Amino acid sequence: MEILKILVIDAVTVVIAFTALWAICSSIRDVTMVDAWWALGMALLALATFLQMDVVTDRRLLLLGLCALWAFRLGGYLFWRWRDHGPDRRYVRMMEKAQEKRGWGYARASFWLVFVTQAPLQFIVALPVMLGQLQGEPVALGALAYGGAALALFGIMFESIGDFQLTRFRKNPDNAGKVLNTGLWRYTRHPNYFGDACVWWGLFAIGAETGLGWFALPGPVLLTWTLMKWSGAPTLEFRMRKTKPEYADYIATTSGFVPWPPKRA
């Protein structure tokens, strides 16, 4: 019952945070901010769980620290990108279509199409940093936890480098209409997505040394599937194919997810 109580409090935290964010985004008629909150909200869930624990353990500190490092790096980058680039075209089209075809107002469309969808997904993906903290008797960190920490740190570094390379590429006006195929982007079309997956599989491994941590498996599975098959790569690549003719050749030669030496054209 104690575990259920903690998870209920975490779920209520998600609902309150997303409701507040929905009110803000509806008032400014731009939901792009939700992307930054996708990451930052994970850290909030890790913290909400940590604050309900009676004892501070190495595993709890490790999960909270790594999650916070990942969240503030990615959330800060996405927030800066929103302020620098303006509203995300995906969300703009989504809201326009809902208003034109369904007759919904902005608040209603954003509530049902964005916030109601993302809130439960965030809770599920964040399971490793919640369930991984809920062991009864403290269990010493072992090889699996250290390996998971190394994988998470690698993922944070990998996606950070990928985002830096992409930002620098886009800032050069000579690259307008071109495809980034150097640096990490030479070996995978989505180094940021691959790095994200590494982080959350690593966090899962840290928590999996406790019996309850294994029940967090749906979190990294859902995240990986989302990035590879649903709202991540497929959405982005559909747009890139339409706007950049070179992208078809890029797809033919470059791995879609796991870094791998490029094929010959």
N, C-alpha and C positions, 0 to 999 in steps of 0.2 A: 504493500500500500504506500510506503514511503517513496518508492521509485515512481509509482503512478502519480503521486502528488507533485513530485519534482517536474515530471514531464508535462503535467497539466499547467503548472505555473509557466513553464517554458512556452507552451502553446499559447497561453493567454498573452505572454510577452510578444509573440509574433503578431497576434491579432491586433493588439494595441498599437504596435509600431507601424504596421502596414496601414491601419486605419488613419493614423495621424499623417502618414506620408501621402495617402490618397487624398486627404483633405487639402494638403499643401499643393500637390500636383494638379488637382482639379481647379484650384484658385488661379494658378498660373497657366493652366491649359497646356501642360507639358509633362509627360510621364517619364521622360528620359532618365530622371534622377533615380528611378527604381533600379537601374542597372548597378549603380554604385551601392545602393542599399542591399542588393543581393549579396554582396560580399560583406559589408559592414554588419548586416543583420546576423550573419553566422557568428561573428565575434561576440555580438550581444547575447546570443544563445549560449555560447561557451561560457561567457561571464555569468549569465543568469544561473546556469547549472553550478558553476564554481562557488558562487555566493551562498548556495543552499547546502554546501557540504560542511560537515562538522570538522573535518581534518584536512589540512593541506598536505598533499602528497606530491612526489616528483612527477607522477603521471598526470595528475590534474594540472600542475603548473606547466608541464610540457605541452599538453593539448591546448591549454588556454594561450600560452605564449606563441606557439606556432600558428594557431588559428588567427590570433590578433595580428601577427606579422603579415600573414597572407592577406587578411581582410583590409588592413589599412593601406597596404601597398596597392592592391587591386582597386579597392574602393576609392582611394585617393586619385588614382590614375583615371578611373572612369568618371569621377566627378570633374576633374580638370578637363577631360576630353569633352564632356557635355558643355562646360562653360566656354571652352575654346571653339568648338565646332557648332554649337547650337543643338536644337532638337534632333533626335535620331529619326531618320527618314522612315524606318520600319514602323515606329510608333505613330508618326504623323499619318502615314497611309492607313494604318489600322484604325485610327480614330476617325479619319475622314470616311472610310468605307462603312463603319458602324453608324455614323451619323446620316450618311446618304442612303444606305440600303435598309437600315433598321429604324431610322428616325430617332435614334437615341441621342440624348444630350451628352456632352463631354464627360460629366461626372459619372453618369450611368455606364457609358462605354468603357471608361478607364477602370471602373470598379470591377465589372464582370470580365473584361477581356485581359486585364493586366494584373490587378492586385489579388483578386480571388484565385487566380491561377498560380501566381508566384508564391503566395504565402505558404500553402501546404508543401510546395516543392522545396522551399527553403528549409522548412522544418525537417523534411525527410533527408535532404542532402546533409544537413548538419548533425544527423544522428551520431556520427563518430565522436564528435566533441561533446556530446551529451551523455550517451550511454557509456562511452569510454571512461567517464569520471565516476560512474555509479557503482563501482565495485564495493563490496562490504569491507572486508579486511584488506588493508593495503597490500598490493602485490608489487614486488620489486621490479624495476625495469629490466627487461631481458633483451636478448638478441633481436627479437621481433620488433620491440619498441625502438631500439636504436636504429635498426634498419628502416623502420617507418619514418623516424625523424630525419634520417639522411635523405630518404626519398622525398619527403615534404620540402626540405630545404633546397634540394635539387630542383624541384618543381617551381618553387618561388623564384629561384635564380633564372631558370630557363624561360619562364613566361615574362620575367622582368626584362631580360635581354631582348626577347622577341618584341615586346611592346616598345622598347627604346629604339630598336632598329626600324620598326614601322613608323614611329613618330618622326624620326629623323628623315626617313624616306619621303613621307608626305609633306614635310616642311619645305622640301626642295621643289620649286615650281617646275624645274626641268623634268620631274617625274610624273607630271600630270598625265593621266591615262595609261601609265605604265604599270607593270606588275613587279612587285618586289620578289626577287628570286635569288637574293644573296644572303649571306649570314646564316642564321638558323632557318630562314625561309627557303633556303636552298634544299634543305633536308626534310622539311615538313611544311605543308601549306598552312598549318595552324599550330605554331609553337606555343601560343598563349593557351589554347585549349588543351594541348598535351601537358603543359605545365600545370594547369588546373587539376587535371586528372591525377597527376603524380602527387600533388599536395593532398588530395582527399583520400587516395589509396594509402598514402603514408600515414595520415591521421587515423584512418581505420586500423592500420596495423598496430599503431601504438595502443589503441584501446582494445584490440583483439586479444591481448595477453590476459585480459580479465574475461571471465565467462560471459558476462553480459555484453561485452564489446562486440562479440560476433554477431549479435542481433542488429548491429548497425550496418550490415552488409548492403541493404537496399540503398543506402546513401551514396556510396561511390559508384554503384552500378547504375543508379538513376542519373547521376551527374554525367558519367561517361556516355551513356546512351543519349542523353539530351545534347551533349556537345557534338557527338558524331552523327546522330541520326535524326534529330528533331529541330530544335531552335538554334543550334550552333552552326556547324559547317554547312548543312543543306541550305539554310536561309541565306547565309553570306555568299555561298558559291553560286546560287541562282542569280543573285544580283550582279556578281562579278562577271559571270558569263555574258550577261546582257550589256554591260557597260565597258568591258575590256576584252577586245578580240583575242589578245595574247593569252588570256586566262585558260583557254581550252588546251593550248600547248603546255601550259604550266601544270595543269591537271594530269596530262599524259606523262609527264616526266617526274613529278614530285609526289612523294608519299602524302596521303591524306591526313595522317595522324601521327603515327610513330615515326620518329626521325629515321631516315634511311637514305643512303647515297642515291642521287637522282639517276633516272634511267636516261638512255640516249633518246633524243627526239625521233 
